[in-house]
Amino acid sequence: MTLFTFFLSLALLAAVTNVIFSMLIVGELQRRMVKSNFFLLRLCLPKYAQQYKQISLQETGEVGGLYYGWLVSITAAWILAVIGFVLR
């Protein structure tokens, strides 16, 4: 296995993890009666993550854990993908 394949595999895993966190965030927002646009979901995910952050901060005084998981996974996916392509 080359380093390119290794880093791209890790980036794909991080991207899948981000999709899972995104679905959980949208689910939490829907449970709190916040409307979400299904057709523009991909474009609005950063907005929904910020809404989740604000709502969880108001409710508990702390930022919800889903926000940090979403943020770390999307950042890791980008960084790992760039490293993989640079090593190619």
C-alpha positions, -999 to +999 in steps of 0.1 A: +000+000+000+014+034-010+013+064+012-011+080-013-036+051-008-032+052+029-039+089+033-068+088+009-083+059+028-080+078+060-095+109+043-125+088+031-130+074+066-130+110+080-155+120+053-178+092+062-175+101+098-184+137+089-215+125+071-226+106+102-220+136+124-239+158+099-269+135+100-269+135+138-267+173+139-296+176+115-316+151+135-310+171+167-321+203+150-353+186+137-360+174+172-358+210+183-382+220+156-356+239+135-365+236+098-339+222+074-339+223+036-335+187+024-325+198-012-298+222-001-286+201+028-250+199+016-247+236+011-264+244+044-245+220+066-220+247+080-251+268+088-268+239+106-237+231+125-235+267+137-272+266+147-266+234+166-236+250+184-257+281+194-287+260+205-266+236+226-247+266+241-280+283+251-295+251+265-266+237+285-240+264+286-216+243+266-211+235+230-225+201+221-202+172+213-216+167+179-203+200+168-167+191+177-170+157+160-183+174+129-156+200+129-127+176+136-139+151+110-143+176+081-109+192+089-092+158+091-107+148+058-094+179+040-059+177+056-055+140+049-067+144+013-042+172+007-014+152+022-023+122+001-023+142-031+010+159-022+026+126-016+014+113-050 
